[in-house]
Amino acid sequence: MFVLLTSRPGQFRTEPTDGMTAVEAYDYVFYGKRTARFVIAELAADTKVRVLEETPSGSVNLVSTKFLDKYATLEAARAALRELARFGTMDITLVPAPVAVSGLS
């Protein structure tokens, strides 16, 4: 199983925890500006994802992966991500990024 993890610079980042392996990462570029990073992670079993707020409070939450959409194959996860990057004629691209355990680099 695969899941999509999302990080938004200056707002929050998600990090895989035990039982998850980051496989691929993509920057979401909206009209030339990186606004998010998506990480496709392989899920060995339901676990929790660490969500770290990048705000002054800096709170950390653990969110169960049972609430995330899951994809049977890596290609299905890629297809779902491509769908997220399509909206009419808007200038949106996905740019391959280094896979980092800590979300945005």
C-alpha positions as CSV (number, residue, x, y, z in Angstrom):
1,M,0.0,0.0,0.0
2,F,1.0,3.6,-0.7
3,V,-0.1,6.9,0.8
4,L,0.6,10.5,-0.1
5,L,2.1,12.8,2.5
6,T,1.8,16.6,2.1
7,S,4.0,19.3,3.4
8,R,3.5,23.1,3.0
9,P,6.6,25.3,3.7
10,G,6.1,27.7,6.6
11,Q,2.9,25.9,7.7
12,F,3.5,22.2,8.4
13,R,5.4,19.2,7.3
14,T,4.6,15.5,7.5
15,E,7.1,12.8,8.2
16,P,6.9,9.1,7.8
17,T,7.2,7.1,11.0
18,D,8.0,3.4,11.7
19,G,6.2,1.2,9.2
20,M,6.5,3.7,6.4
21,T,9.2,4.2,3.8
22,A,9.4,7.4,1.6
23,V,9.7,6.2,-2.0
24,E,9.4,9.4,-4.2
25,A,9.0,13.1,-3.6
26,Y,7.6,15.9,-5.8
27,D,7.5,19.6,-5.4
28,Y,4.1,21.1,-6.3
29,V,4.9,24.3,-8.3
30,F,2.1,26.8,-8.8
31,Y,2.9,29.5,-11.3
32,G,6.6,29.1,-10.7
33,K,6.4,29.0,-6.9
34,R,6.9,25.8,-4.8
35,T,3.8,25.7,-2.6
36,A,4.0,22.1,-1.4
37,R,5.9,18.9,-1.4
38,F,4.3,15.5,-1.8
39,V,5.9,12.3,-0.7
40,I,4.7,8.9,-1.8
41,A,5.3,6.5,1.1
42,E,5.0,2.8,1.2
43,L,2.9,1.6,4.1
44,A,3.8,-1.8,5.6
45,A,0.8,-1.6,8.0
46,D,-1.5,1.1,9.5
47,T,0.6,3.4,11.6
48,K,0.7,7.1,12.4
49,V,2.1,10.0,10.4
50,R,4.0,12.8,12.3
51,V,2.6,16.3,11.5
52,L,4.9,19.1,12.6
53,E,3.5,22.6,12.5
54,E,6.1,25.2,11.3
55,T,4.4,28.0,13.3
56,P,5.6,29.6,16.5
57,S,3.6,27.0,18.6
58,G,5.4,24.2,16.7
59,S,3.0,21.6,17.9
60,V,3.5,17.9,16.8
61,N,0.6,15.6,16.1
62,L,0.4,12.0,15.2
63,V,-2.4,11.2,12.7
64,S,-3.5,7.6,11.9
65,T,-2.9,6.4,8.4
66,K,-6.3,4.8,8.5
67,F,-7.7,8.3,7.6
68,L,-5.5,8.6,4.5
69,D,-6.4,7.5,1.0
70,K,-4.4,4.4,0.2
71,Y,-3.2,3.1,-3.2
72,A,-2.5,-0.5,-4.1
73,T,0.5,0.3,-6.3
74,L,3.1,3.0,-6.7
75,E,1.7,3.8,-10.2
76,A,-1.8,4.3,-8.6
77,A,-0.3,6.8,-6.1
78,R,1.5,8.6,-8.9
79,A,-1.8,8.8,-10.9
80,A,-3.6,10.3,-7.9
81,L,-0.8,12.8,-7.5
82,R,-1.0,13.8,-11.2
83,E,-4.7,14.4,-10.7
84,L,-4.0,16.8,-7.9
85,A,-1.7,18.7,-10.2
86,R,-4.4,19.3,-12.9
87,F,-6.9,22.1,-12.7
88,G,-8.0,23.6,-16.0
89,T,-5.3,25.7,-17.7
90,M,-3.6,26.7,-14.4
91,D,0.3,26.6,-14.5
92,I,0.8,23.7,-12.1
93,T,3.7,21.3,-12.4
94,L,5.1,18.4,-10.3
95,V,8.9,18.5,-10.1
96,P,10.8,15.4,-8.8
97,A,12.5,16.2,-5.6
98,P,15.0,14.4,-3.3
99,V,13.4,11.9,-1.0
100,A,13.8,13.2,2.5
101,V,12.4,11.6,5.6
102,S,11.6,15.0,7.1
103,G,9.3,16.2,4.4
104,L,10.4,19.6,2.9
105,S,14.1,20.2,2.6
